[in-house]
Amino acid sequence: MLHWLTSLVGADRAGQKAGSEKLPCFHCGDLVRRRRAVHAQFDGAERLLCCHGCAAILKTVEQMGMVQQYREQKRQAGVADDK
């Protein structure tokens, strides 16, 4: 019985959907499953984020007109910008 359950779980994991793929949050870098990611527009592109807190930070950065400073800080920190 245990072997049967183990094989079922293994088969389920092997067939995981693309939504369970983990991606880094655009803002903080924490890993988030694609299906649970928060989608937000920032600097003219859709970004995947781990939470609404990170989305609020990006919205505030845009509202304050600080996108260039934000991108420069990410560059200095060695974080790749996908734009």
N, C-alpha and C positions, 0 to 999 in steps of 0.2 A: 504493500500500500504506500509506504513512504517513497519508494523508488518511483512509483506512478505519479505521486504528487510532485516530486522533484523534477521529473521529466516534463510535466505540464508547466511548471513555473519556468523552467529553462526554455521551453518552446515559446512561452509568452514573451520572455525577455528577448529572444532572438527576433521576434516579429514586432518589436516595439515600433510605434508610429513615429513619424518625423517630428511630431509635436512634443515628444519627450526629449528631444535633443536639447542639450544645455548650451546656452550662449551667454557671453558676457554682457552685462548691463552697459549701455553706452556711457552712462555717467560714472558709476562707482566701480564697475568691473565685476561685481558679484555675479555668479552663475545663476541663470534663471532658465527654467524650461520654456521652450518656444511657445507652447500653448498657454502658459501662465503669464507671459510677458505683457507688460503695459506698453501700448503703442502710443507714441507722441510725435508730433511734428516739431522739429528743431532745426534751425538754420537751413530751411528749405527741403528737408528730407525727413522721412519717417524713421524714427529711432525705436529700438527695443530696449525697454527698461525693466528693472526688477520690481519696482514698486511705484506707487503714486507720489511718494516723497521725492524720488529722483525726477519724476515728471514735473513736479512743482518747482524744483530747482531750475530745470531747463527753461520752464515758462518764465520764471522770474528773471533769469539771465537775459532772455530775449526782450522782455518788457523793459528792462533797464538799459538796453542797448549795449550789452557787454559781451556779445558773442565773440568778437575778435579776441578780447582778453581771456575768455574762457578757453578758446581754442589754443591760444598761446600757452596758457598754463598746462593744458593737457600735453602739448608738444614738449614743453620743458620737463614734464614728469615722465616723458618717454612713452606716453600712451598713444597708440596709433589712432589717428582720426580717419574714419572711413569716407571722408569727403575730399 
